[in-house]
């Protein structure tokens, strides 16, 4: 007999297969037109051509760092491989993300961190053979960068995110997955979950990681709807974020619009079942604050979000007021570290670029960089070769380029960089990001 969790997992797979068959029968697996079908003129600097079928573009405000990234991304051999043939079917890629990873999942060591209100979050440190760039204790040399991985807002850690962590481990990074309270087996110690764009728990986790690795540069990568949390944290923290750089894969920029728009059932229903399965473990505790029957009876991610955070007895709020406090880009003007957003024009979850991308933000802010590809789906970005992901390679090349840029700036100005790649952290760091990015 299958456990209740096993039955929910089987139901999720059966649901996905059913919707996949429906899309196939209806002929709806073809890719949307991509950049060439948008009415607006293409923007950004062309940096890569995908086997003659499309062009990757980097959209950003002109700066010294922007020029360096254009050169680094454009000449990267890892990014020049063409897409897999089935990258033309973004909805099929959604199904692949729900399946177990093709390789064994990396081993993890879990730590629980108690936050000020008594809640718990979990940090999963990926362990295994470290690449040549990693520094072991007592070996000398610069410290290994710590890579903080943030899953989607449902707390589901897909094989792709673990694949990125495994690849980072091979390159000498120290990868760690941030799990929100009540997600991915993390106990719910208080009858309160983390709202979509509330960075309080993430701030505590970042502070702890920095205490544990005080001399190491801290980087962060988020995936899908999890990018809402990372962007909110960067905006609210400003120059005190403690991050050297960040990246978002298929980010959700306008969260309220994303919840209100019809999502592909192939994506929404498995996440909804995943969330309900996790929340069903805490119905007794949650009954003190929310309407559990309404919560478990939700038929969409929006209904579940409203039941969790807008209809609570302790903090009743309207849908409009909730998003005034939780929109990811509400404090985007305060972001003070470089952020690369990797997006695909055929993303079936985020929607067409012309309606969902905050283009003006990338034009005006020296800290935001948009790498827009014609194909890749949602958090997919397949590439030829076993286990290859174009998006992962782009993010890792971006981090390498940021480190290279900071070292060059230090040599040029003679001023130490904050959380630089190599050497002890200067106290206090005198370097200002604005000086470097806008010159």
Sine and cosine of phi, psi and omega as CSV:
sin_phi,cos_phi,sin_psi,cos_psi,sin_omega,cos_omega
0.00,0.00,0.68,-0.74,0.05,-1.00
-0.98,0.18,0.55,-0.84,0.10,-1.00
-0.94,0.33,0.26,-0.96,0.06,-1.00
-0.83,0.55,-0.62,0.78,0.03,-1.00
-0.90,0.44,-0.63,0.77,0.03,-1.00
-0.91,0.42,-0.63,0.78,0.03,-1.00
-0.90,0.44,-0.64,0.77,0.03,-1.00
-0.90,0.43,-0.65,0.76,0.01,-1.00
-0.90,0.44,-0.68,0.74,0.04,-1.00
-0.89,0.46,-0.66,0.75,0.02,-1.00
-0.88,0.47,-0.62,0.78,0.01,-1.00
-0.90,0.44,-0.70,0.72,-0.01,-1.00
-0.91,0.41,-0.67,0.74,0.01,-1.00
-0.89,0.46,-0.66,0.75,0.04,-1.00
-0.87,0.49,-0.71,0.71,0.01,-1.00
-0.88,0.48,-0.71,0.71,-0.01,-1.00
-0.89,0.45,-0.62,0.79,0.02,-1.00
-0.90,0.45,-0.71,0.70,0.02,-1.00
-0.94,0.35,-0.53,0.85,0.07,-1.00
-0.89,0.45,-0.70,0.71,0.03,-1.00
-0.89,0.47,-0.63,0.78,0.01,-1.00
-0.90,0.45,-0.70,0.72,0.02,-1.00
-0.90,0.44,-0.62,0.78,0.02,-1.00
-0.90,0.43,-0.70,0.71,-0.03,-1.00
-0.91,0.42,-0.57,0.82,-0.03,-1.00
-1.00,0.06,-0.02,1.00,0.02,-1.00
0.92,0.38,0.58,0.81,-0.09,-1.00
-0.95,-0.33,0.33,0.95,0.02,-1.00
-1.00,-0.01,-0.08,1.00,0.01,-1.00
-0.93,0.36,0.50,-0.86,-0.06,-1.00
-0.95,0.30,0.60,-0.80,0.18,-0.98
-0.87,0.48,0.25,-0.97,-0.19,-0.98
-0.88,0.48,-0.36,0.93,-0.01,-1.00
0.99,0.15,-0.32,-0.95,-0.10,-1.00
-0.89,0.45,-0.57,0.82,-0.10,-0.99
-0.94,0.34,-0.30,0.95,-0.01,-1.00
-1.00,-0.05,-0.10,0.99,0.02,-1.00
-0.95,0.31,0.59,-0.81,0.01,-1.00
-0.94,0.34,-0.53,0.85,-0.04,-1.00
-0.97,0.24,0.44,-0.90,0.03,-1.00
-0.92,0.39,0.60,-0.80,0.00,-1.00
-0.89,0.45,0.67,-0.74,-0.01,-1.00
-0.88,-0.48,0.28,-0.96,0.05,-1.00
1.00,-0.08,0.20,-0.98,-0.02,-1.00
-1.00,-0.04,0.84,-0.54,0.07,-1.00
-0.90,0.43,0.77,-0.64,0.00,-1.00
-0.82,-0.58,-0.40,0.92,-0.01,-1.00
-0.58,-0.81,0.58,-0.82,0.11,-0.99
-0.92,-0.39,0.75,-0.67,-0.04,-1.00
-1.00,-0.09,1.00,0.07,0.07,-1.00
0.77,0.64,0.56,0.83,0.07,-1.00
0.98,0.21,0.03,1.00,-0.05,-1.00
-0.98,-0.19,-0.08,1.00,0.01,-1.00
0.05,-1.00,0.12,-0.99,-0.07,-1.00
-0.73,-0.69,0.76,-0.65,0.11,-0.99
-0.99,0.15,0.65,-0.76,-0.06,-1.00
-0.79,-0.61,0.59,-0.80,0.08,-1.00
-0.94,-0.33,0.90,-0.44,0.00,-1.00
-0.95,-0.31,0.84,-0.54,-0.02,-1.00
-0.23,-0.97,0.18,-0.98,0.09,-1.00
-0.97,0.23,0.72,-0.70,0.00,-1.00
-0.85,0.53,0.73,-0.68,0.01,-1.00
-0.26,-0.97,0.13,-0.99,0.05,-1.00
-0.89,0.46,-0.67,0.74,0.00,-1.00
-0.92,0.39,-0.63,0.77,0.02,-1.00
-0.86,0.50,-0.69,0.73,0.03,-1.00
-0.89,0.46,-0.64,0.77,0.00,-1.00
-0.91,0.41,-0.66,0.75,0.02,-1.00
-0.91,0.41,-0.63,0.77,0.04,-1.00
-0.85,0.52,-0.70,0.71,0.01,-1.00
-0.92,0.39,-0.71,0.70,-0.08,-1.00
-0.92,0.39,-0.72,0.70,0.01,-1.00
-0.94,0.35,-0.60,0.80,-0.03,-1.00
-0.93,0.37,-0.52,0.85,-0.05,-1.00
-0.99,-0.17,0.04,1.00,-0.04,-1.00
-0.94,0.35,0.85,-0.52,0.01,-1.00
-0.91,0.41,-0.53,0.85,-0.04,-1.00
-0.92,0.40,-0.35,0.94,-0.05,-1.00
-0.99,-0.16,0.00,1.00,-0.09,-1.00
-1.00,-0.03,-0.11,0.99,0.05,-1.00
-0.94,0.34,0.66,-0.75,-0.01,-1.00
-0.95,0.32,0.23,-0.97,-0.01,-1.00
-0.97,0.25,0.41,-0.91,0.13,-0.99
-0.91,0.42,0.49,-0.87,0.01,-1.00
-0.82,0.57,-0.60,0.80,-0.08,-1.00
-1.00,0.09,0.15,0.99,0.18,-0.98
-0.94,0.35,-0.20,0.98,0.07,-1.00
-0.96,0.28,-0.16,0.99,-0.06,-1.00
-0.90,-0.43,0.99,0.16,-0.10,-0.99
-0.89,0.46,-0.52,0.85,0.00,-1.00
-0.94,0.33,-0.53,0.85,0.07,-1.00
-0.92,0.40,-0.56,0.83,0.05,-1.00
-0.90,0.43,-0.51,0.86,0.06,-1.00
-0.87,0.49,-0.67,0.74,0.00,-1.00
-0.90,0.43,-0.65,0.76,-0.03,-1.00
-0.89,0.46,-0.56,0.83,-0.01,-1.00
-0.93,0.37,-0.37,0.93,-0.01,-1.00
-1.00,0.07,-0.18,0.98,0.00,-1.00
-1.00,0.05,0.34,-0.94,0.03,-1.00
-0.88,0.48,0.47,-0.88,0.01,-1.00
-0.89,0.46,0.54,-0.84,-0.05,-1.00
-0.91,0.42,-0.46,0.89,0.02,-1.00
-0.97,-0.25,0.35,-0.94,0.07,-1.00
-0.85,0.53,0.64,-0.76,0.00,-1.00
-0.90,0.44,0.62,-0.78,0.00,-1.00
-0.91,0.42,0.47,-0.88,0.04,-1.00
-0.94,0.34,0.58,-0.81,0.00,-1.00
-0.75,-0.66,0.47,-0.88,0.14,-0.99
-0.90,-0.44,0.87,-0.49,-0.10,-0.99
-1.00,-0.09,0.67,-0.74,0.15,-0.99
-0.83,-0.55,0.68,-0.73,0.11,-0.99
-0.98,-0.20,0.73,-0.68,-0.03,-1.00
-0.89,-0.46,0.82,-0.57,0.03,-1.00
-1.00,0.02,0.80,-0.60,-0.01,-1.00
-1.00,-0.07,0.20,-0.98,-0.17,-0.99
-0.81,0.59,-0.56,0.83,-0.03,-1.00
-1.00,0.10,0.14,0.99,0.02,-1.00
1.00,-0.09,-0.13,0.99,0.03,-1.00
-0.96,0.29,0.24,-0.97,-0.02,-1.00
-0.85,-0.52,0.67,-0.74,0.23,-0.97
-0.85,-0.52,0.32,-0.95,-0.06,-1.00
-0.85,-0.53,0.64,-0.77,0.09,-1.00
-0.90,-0.44,0.86,-0.51,0.03,-1.00
-0.97,-0.23,0.96,-0.30,0.01,-1.00
-1.00,0.08,0.87,-0.49,0.04,-1.00
-0.97,0.25,0.74,-0.68,-0.04,-1.00
-0.82,-0.58,0.39,-0.92,-0.01,-1.00
0.46,-0.89,-0.12,-0.99,0.02,-1.00
-0.87,0.50,0.79,-0.61,0.00,-1.00
-1.00,0.00,0.62,-0.79,0.02,-1.00
-0.94,0.35,0.04,-1.00,-0.07,-1.00
-0.89,0.46,-0.42,0.91,-0.02,-1.00
-0.98,0.19,-0.19,0.98,-0.06,-1.00
-0.98,0.19,0.55,-0.84,0.04,-1.00
-0.92,-0.39,0.84,-0.55,0.07,-1.00
-1.00,0.00,0.39,-0.92,-0.07,-1.00
-0.84,0.54,0.79,-0.62,0.04,-1.00
1.00,0.05,0.00,1.00,-0.07,-1.00
-1.00,0.01,-0.18,0.98,-0.05,-1.00
0.97,0.23,0.08,-1.00,0.00,-1.00
1.00,0.03,0.08,-1.00,-0.05,-1.00
-0.93,0.36,0.45,-0.90,0.01,-1.00
-0.95,0.30,0.47,-0.88,0.04,-1.00
-0.96,0.28,0.70,-0.71,0.07,-1.00
-0.89,0.45,0.61,-0.79,0.09,-1.00
-1.00,-0.07,0.76,-0.65,-0.02,-1.00
-0.92,-0.39,0.93,-0.36,0.00,-1.00
-1.00,0.01,0.86,-0.51,-0.04,-1.00
-0.97,-0.23,0.80,-0.60,-0.05,-1.00
-0.90,-0.44,0.93,-0.38,-0.01,-1.00
-0.94,0.33,-0.02,-1.00,0.01,-1.00
-0.93,0.38,0.15,-0.99,-0.12,-0.99
-0.92,0.40,-0.29,0.96,0.06,-1.00
-0.99,0.14,-0.12,0.99,0.01,-1.00
0.99,0.16,0.10,0.99,0.00,-1.00
-0.99,0.17,0.82,-0.58,0.01,-1.00
-0.99,-0.15,0.99,-0.13,-0.06,-1.00
-0.96,0.27,0.24,-0.97,0.01,-1.00
-0.87,0.50,-0.52,0.85,-0.01,-1.00
-0.89,0.45,-0.65,0.76,0.00,-1.00
-0.93,0.37,-0.63,0.78,0.07,-1.00
-0.92,0.39,-0.56,0.83,0.05,-1.00
-0.89,0.45,-0.65,0.76,0.07,-1.00
-0.89,0.45,-0.67,0.75,0.04,-1.00
-0.89,0.45,-0.64,0.77,0.03,-1.00
-0.91,0.41,-0.66,0.75,0.02,-1.00
-0.90,0.43,-0.66,0.75,0.03,-1.00
-0.90,0.44,-0.61,0.79,0.03,-1.00
-0.88,0.47,-0.64,0.76,0.02,-1.00
-0.90,0.44,-0.51,0.86,-0.03,-1.00
-1.00,0.02,0.03,1.00,0.08,-1.00
0.99,-0.17,0.09,1.00,0.07,-1.00
-0.97,0.23,0.21,-0.98,0.15,-0.99
-0.92,-0.38,1.00,-0.07,-0.08,-1.00
-1.00,0.10,0.60,-0.80,0.04,-1.00
-0.57,-0.82,0.71,-0.71,-0.02,-1.00
-0.99,-0.13,0.77,-0.64,0.07,-1.00
-1.00,-0.02,0.84,-0.55,0.03,-1.00
-0.92,-0.39,0.83,-0.56,0.01,-1.00
-0.92,0.38,0.26,-0.97,0.03,-1.00
-0.87,0.49,0.75,-0.66,0.01,-1.00
0.99,0.16,-0.01,1.00,-0.04,-1.00
-0.96,-0.29,0.55,-0.84,0.13,-0.99
0.80,0.60,0.70,0.71,0.05,-1.00
0.99,0.15,0.03,1.00,0.05,-1.00
-0.98,0.22,0.81,-0.58,-0.05,-1.00
-0.87,0.49,0.54,-0.84,0.08,-1.00
-0.99,-0.13,0.99,-0.15,-0.10,-0.99
-0.99,0.11,-0.31,0.95,0.05,-1.00
-0.75,-0.66,0.43,-0.90,0.01,-1.00
-0.98,0.21,0.78,0.63,-0.02,-1.00
-0.53,-0.85,0.78,-0.63,0.09,-1.00
-0.98,-0.19,0.13,-0.99,-0.06,-1.00
-1.00,0.02,0.87,-0.50,0.07,-1.00
-0.86,0.52,0.31,-0.95,-0.16,-0.99
-0.80,0.60,-0.75,0.67,-0.08,-1.00
-0.90,-0.43,0.50,0.87,0.03,-1.00
-1.00,-0.08,0.94,-0.33,-0.11,-0.99
-1.00,0.02,0.18,0.98,-0.08,-1.00
-0.84,0.54,-0.75,0.66,-0.01,-1.00
-0.92,0.39,-0.62,0.78,0.02,-1.00
-0.91,0.42,-0.60,0.80,0.03,-1.00
-0.87,0.49,-0.67,0.75,0.03,-1.00
-0.91,0.43,-0.64,0.77,0.00,-1.00
-0.91,0.41,-0.66,0.75,0.03,-1.00
-0.89,0.46,-0.69,0.73,0.01,-1.00
-0.87,0.49,-0.64,0.77,0.00,-1.00
-0.92,0.39,-0.71,0.71,0.00,-1.00
-0.87,0.50,-0.65,0.76,0.01,-1.00
-0.92,0.40,-0.55,0.84,0.06,-1.00
-0.94,0.35,-0.58,0.81,-0.01,-1.00
-0.97,0.26,-0.55,0.83,0.02,-1.00
-0.81,-0.58,0.94,0.33,-0.16,-0.99
-0.91,0.41,-0.45,0.89,-0.06,-1.00
-0.99,-0.17,-0.05,1.00,-0.09,-1.00
-1.00,-0.03,0.63,-0.78,0.14,-0.99
-0.92,0.40,0.64,-0.77,-0.01,-1.00
-0.95,-0.33,0.81,-0.58,0.02,-1.00
-0.87,-0.49,0.37,-0.93,0.00,-1.00
-0.63,-0.78,0.62,-0.78,0.08,-1.00
-0.76,-0.65,0.74,-0.67,0.07,-1.00
-0.87,-0.49,0.33,-0.94,-0.06,-1.00
-0.78,-0.63,0.75,-0.66,0.10,-0.99
0.83,0.55,-0.77,-0.64,-0.03,-1.00
-0.92,0.39,-0.29,0.96,0.09,-1.00
-0.91,0.42,-0.33,0.95,0.03,-1.00
-0.91,0.40,-0.40,0.92,0.07,-1.00
-0.86,0.51,-0.63,0.78,0.01,-1.00
-0.93,0.36,-0.71,0.71,-0.02,-1.00
-0.91,0.42,-0.70,0.72,0.00,-1.00
-0.91,0.41,-0.62,0.78,0.05,-1.00
-0.90,0.43,-0.64,0.77,0.02,-1.00
-0.90,0.44,-0.70,0.71,-0.02,-1.00
-0.90,0.45,-0.64,0.76,0.01,-1.00
-0.94,0.34,-0.66,0.75,-0.04,-1.00
-0.96,0.29,-0.52,0.85,-0.04,-1.00
-1.00,0.06,-0.48,0.88,0.00,-1.00
0.87,0.49,-0.74,-0.67,-0.03,-1.00
-0.96,0.27,-0.06,1.00,0.01,-1.00
-0.98,-0.20,0.33,0.94,-0.09,-1.00
-0.94,0.33,-0.36,0.93,-0.03,-1.00
0.94,0.33,0.09,1.00,0.04,-1.00
-1.00,-0.09,0.56,-0.83,0.10,-0.99
-1.00,0.06,-0.53,0.85,0.01,-1.00
-0.23,-0.97,0.30,-0.95,0.00,-1.00
-0.59,-0.81,0.36,-0.93,0.04,-1.00
-0.58,-0.81,0.55,-0.84,0.01,-1.00
-0.79,-0.61,0.82,-0.58,0.06,-1.00
-0.99,-0.12,0.86,-0.50,-0.01,-1.00
0.76,0.65,0.81,0.59,-0.09,-1.00
-0.94,0.34,0.44,-0.90,0.17,-0.99
-0.99,-0.14,0.92,-0.38,-0.08,-1.00
-1.00,0.02,-0.70,0.71,-0.04,-1.00
-0.95,-0.31,1.00,-0.01,-0.20,-0.98
-0.92,0.38,-0.67,0.74,-0.02,-1.00
-0.88,0.48,-0.72,0.70,0.04,-1.00
-0.87,0.49,-0.60,0.80,-0.02,-1.00
-0.91,0.41,-0.67,0.74,0.03,-1.00
-0.93,0.35,-0.56,0.83,-0.08,-1.00
-0.99,0.13,-0.39,0.92,0.00,-1.00
-0.98,0.19,0.51,-0.86,0.07,-1.00
-0.90,0.43,0.83,-0.56,0.03,-1.00
-0.99,-0.10,0.46,-0.89,0.08,-1.00
-0.86,0.50,0.79,-0.61,-0.02,-1.00
-0.87,0.50,-0.49,0.87,0.03,-1.00
-0.87,0.50,-0.43,0.90,0.01,-1.00
-0.99,-0.16,-0.70,0.72,-0.15,-0.99
-0.94,0.33,-0.71,0.71,-0.10,-1.00
-0.91,0.42,-0.71,0.70,0.06,-1.00
-0.87,0.50,-0.63,0.78,0.04,-1.00
-0.92,0.39,-0.62,0.78,0.03,-1.00
-0.89,0.45,-0.70,0.71,0.05,-1.00
-0.90,0.44,-0.63,0.78,0.03,-1.00
-0.88,0.47,-0.70,0.71,0.01,-1.00
-0.91,0.41,-0.70,0.71,-0.01,-1.00
-0.90,0.44,-0.61,0.80,0.03,-1.00
-0.88,0.47,-0.68,0.74,0.02,-1.00
-0.93,0.36,-0.67,0.74,-0.04,-1.00
-0.94,0.34,-0.47,0.88,-0.02,-1.00
-0.89,0.45,-0.34,0.94,0.04,-1.00
-0.95,0.30,-0.32,0.95,-0.13,-0.99
-0.85,-0.52,0.46,0.89,-0.06,-1.00
-0.88,0.48,-0.57,0.82,0.01,-1.00
-0.90,0.44,-0.73,0.69,0.00,-1.00
-0.94,0.34,-0.64,0.77,-0.05,-1.00
-0.95,0.32,-0.40,0.92,-0.02,-1.00
-0.87,0.49,-0.38,0.93,0.03,-1.00
-0.94,0.34,-0.38,0.93,-0.14,-0.99
-0.86,-0.51,-0.48,0.87,-0.10,-1.00
-0.76,-0.65,0.24,-0.97,0.09,-1.00
-0.99,0.12,0.99,-0.17,-0.11,-0.99
-0.90,0.44,-0.63,0.78,0.00,-1.00
-0.88,0.48,-0.69,0.72,0.03,-1.00
-0.92,0.40,-0.60,0.80,-0.01,-1.00
-0.89,0.46,-0.80,0.61,-0.05,-1.00
-0.96,0.26,-0.25,0.97,0.05,-1.00
-1.00,-0.05,0.08,1.00,-0.02,-1.00
-0.87,0.49,0.64,-0.77,-0.01,-1.00
-0.94,-0.35,0.09,1.00,0.05,-1.00
-0.43,-0.90,0.27,-0.96,0.04,-1.00
-0.90,0.43,-0.55,0.84,0.03,-1.00
-0.91,0.42,-0.73,0.69,-0.01,-1.00
-0.87,0.49,-0.63,0.78,0.01,-1.00
-0.93,0.38,-0.66,0.75,0.02,-1.00
-0.89,0.45,-0.66,0.75,0.03,-1.00
-0.91,0.42,-0.67,0.74,-0.01,-1.00
-0.90,0.43,-0.57,0.82,-0.05,-1.00
-0.97,0.22,-0.62,0.79,-0.22,-0.97
-0.83,-0.55,-0.22,0.97,-0.02,-1.00
-0.95,-0.32,-0.34,0.94,-0.03,-1.00
-0.94,-0.35,0.40,0.92,-0.04,-1.00
-0.97,0.23,0.50,-0.87,-0.01,-1.00
-0.96,0.29,-0.57,0.82,-0.06,-1.00
-0.98,0.20,-0.59,0.81,-0.04,-1.00
-0.72,-0.70,0.94,0.35,0.03,-1.00
-0.91,0.41,0.71,-0.70,-0.04,-1.00
-0.49,-0.87,0.42,-0.91,0.06,-1.00
-0.99,0.14,0.28,-0.96,0.05,-1.00
-0.87,0.49,-0.64,0.77,0.00,-1.00
-0.91,0.42,-0.71,0.71,-0.01,-1.00
-0.92,0.40,-0.57,0.82,0.02,-1.00
-0.87,0.49,-0.68,0.74,-0.05,-1.00
-0.98,0.18,-0.34,0.94,0.15,-0.99
-0.89,0.46,-0.51,0.86,-0.01,-1.00
-1.00,-0.08,-0.24,0.97,-0.18,-0.98
-0.81,-0.59,0.05,1.00,0.06,-1.00
-0.89,0.46,0.74,-0.68,-0.07,-1.00
-0.85,0.52,-0.60,0.80,-0.11,-0.99
-0.99,-0.17,0.36,0.93,-0.06,-1.00
-0.89,0.45,-0.49,0.87,0.02,-1.00
-0.86,-0.50,0.57,0.82,-0.08,-1.00
-0.87,0.50,-0.49,0.87,-0.01,-1.00
-0.92,0.40,-0.29,0.96,-0.03,-1.00
-1.00,-0.03,-0.14,0.99,-0.02,-1.00
-0.87,0.49,0.73,-0.68,-0.11,-0.99
-0.76,-0.65,0.33,0.94,0.11,-0.99
-0.73,-0.68,0.42,-0.91,-0.03,-1.00
-0.93,0.37,0.69,-0.73,-0.02,-1.00
-0.78,-0.63,0.87,-0.49,0.09,-1.00
-0.99,-0.14,0.81,-0.59,0.06,-1.00
-0.94,-0.35,0.89,-0.46,0.00,-1.00
-0.98,-0.18,0.92,-0.40,-0.08,-1.00
-0.79,-0.61,0.42,-0.91,0.04,-1.00
-0.89,-0.46,0.63,-0.78,0.00,-1.00
-0.94,0.35,-0.31,0.95,-0.03,-1.00
-0.96,-0.28,0.38,0.93,0.00,-1.00
-0.89,0.45,0.92,-0.40,-0.04,-1.00
-0.98,0.20,-0.19,0.98,-0.04,-1.00
-1.00,-0.09,-0.72,0.70,-0.02,-1.00
-0.97,0.22,-0.57,0.82,0.01,-1.00
0.97,-0.24,0.06,-1.00,-0.06,-1.00
-0.87,0.50,0.62,-0.78,-0.03,-1.00
-0.84,0.54,-0.63,0.78,-0.08,-1.00
-0.87,0.50,-0.46,0.89,-0.06,-1.00
-0.98,-0.21,-0.30,0.95,-0.17,-0.99
-0.88,-0.47,-0.21,0.98,-0.03,-1.00
-1.00,-0.09,0.76,-0.65,0.07,-1.00
-0.98,0.18,0.96,0.30,-0.14,-0.99
-0.83,0.56,-0.64,0.77,-0.05,-1.00
-0.89,0.46,-0.52,0.85,0.03,-1.00
-0.89,0.46,-0.67,0.74,-0.01,-1.00
-0.95,0.30,-0.48,0.88,0.04,-1.00
-0.95,0.30,-0.54,0.84,-0.20,-0.98
-0.97,-0.25,-0.46,0.89,-0.07,-1.00
-1.00,-0.06,0.74,-0.68,0.04,-1.00
-0.98,0.22,-0.02,1.00,-0.07,-1.00
-0.97,-0.26,-0.22,0.98,-0.06,-1.00
-0.96,-0.29,0.74,-0.68,-0.01,-1.00
-0.76,-0.64,0.79,-0.61,0.00,-1.00
-0.94,-0.34,0.88,-0.48,0.12,-0.99
-0.97,-0.25,0.96,-0.27,-0.11,-0.99
-0.95,-0.30,0.83,-0.56,-0.02,-1.00
-0.93,-0.36,0.47,-0.88,0.03,-1.00
-0.92,0.39,-0.59,0.81,-0.08,-1.00
-0.70,-0.71,0.38,-0.92,0.00,-1.00
0.42,-0.91,-0.31,0.95,0.01,-1.00
0.94,0.34,-0.42,-0.91,-0.01,-1.00
-0.98,-0.21,0.94,-0.35,-0.01,-1.00
0.85,0.53,0.44,0.90,-0.03,-1.00
-0.99,-0.17,-0.96,0.28,0.02,-1.00
0.77,0.64,0.83,0.56,-0.04,-1.00
-0.93,0.37,0.45,-0.89,0.00,-1.00
-0.62,-0.78,0.48,-0.88,0.02,-1.00
-0.86,0.51,0.64,-0.77,-0.01,-1.00
0.92,-0.39,0.58,-0.81,-0.03,-1.00
-0.90,0.44,0.80,-0.60,0.06,-1.00
0.94,0.35,0.25,0.97,-0.05,-1.00
-1.00,0.04,0.65,-0.76,0.05,-1.00
-0.71,-0.70,0.87,-0.49,-0.04,-1.00
-0.88,0.47,-0.64,0.77,-0.01,-1.00
-0.89,0.46,-0.65,0.76,0.03,-1.00
-0.89,0.45,-0.70,0.72,0.00,-1.00
-0.90,0.44,-0.60,0.80,0.02,-1.00
-0.90,0.43,-0.67,0.74,0.00,-1.00
-0.90,0.43,-0.70,0.71,-0.02,-1.00
-0.93,0.37,-0.59,0.81,0.08,-1.00
-0.92,0.39,-0.62,0.78,0.05,-1.00
-0.88,0.48,-0.71,0.71,0.03,-1.00
-0.90,0.44,-0.64,0.77,0.03,-1.00
-0.89,0.46,-0.66,0.75,-0.01,-1.00
-0.92,0.39,-0.60,0.80,0.04,-1.00
-0.88,0.47,-0.71,0.70,0.03,-1.00
-0.87,0.48,-0.66,0.75,0.02,-1.00
-0.89,0.46,-0.66,0.75,-0.01,-1.00
-0.90,0.44,-0.68,0.73,-0.02,-1.00
-0.91,0.42,-0.64,0.76,0.03,-1.00
-0.90,0.43,-0.65,0.76,0.03,-1.00
-0.91,0.42,-0.62,0.78,0.04,-1.00
-0.90,0.44,-0.62,0.79,0.00,-1.00
-0.91,0.41,-0.66,0.75,0.03,-1.00
-0.92,0.40,-0.59,0.81,-0.05,-1.00
-0.95,0.31,-0.67,0.74,-0.11,-0.99
-0.99,-0.17,-0.36,0.93,-0.08,-1.00
0.96,0.26,0.18,0.98,0.01,-1.00
-0.97,-0.26,0.81,-0.58,-0.01,-1.00
-0.87,0.50,0.57,-0.82,0.02,-1.00
-1.00,-0.07,0.53,-0.85,0.03,-1.00
-0.95,0.30,0.71,-0.70,0.04,-1.00
0.75,0.66,0.75,0.66,-0.07,-1.00
-0.97,0.23,0.22,-0.97,0.02,-1.00
-0.99,0.16,0.99,-0.11,0.05,-1.00
0.94,-0.34,0.68,-0.73,0.06,-1.00
1.00,0.08,0.26,-0.96,-0.02,-1.00
-0.95,0.32,0.40,-0.92,0.04,-1.00
-0.95,0.30,0.84,-0.54,-0.01,-1.00
-0.92,0.39,0.54,-0.84,0.03,-1.00
-0.81,-0.58,0.87,-0.49,-0.27,0.96
-0.99,0.11,0.39,-0.92,0.02,-1.00
-0.94,0.34,0.83,-0.56,-0.05,-1.00
-1.00,-0.05,-0.22,0.98,-0.06,-1.00
-0.95,0.33,0.62,-0.79,0.10,-1.00
-0.89,-0.46,0.72,-0.69,-0.02,-1.00
-0.85,0.53,-0.63,0.77,-0.11,-0.99
-0.86,0.51,-0.61,0.79,-0.01,-1.00
-0.85,0.52,-0.66,0.75,-0.11,-0.99
-0.99,0.16,-0.66,0.75,-0.17,-0.99
-0.98,0.22,-0.40,0.91,-0.13,-0.99
-0.94,-0.33,0.05,1.00,-0.02,-1.00
-0.95,0.30,0.00,0.00,0.00,0.00
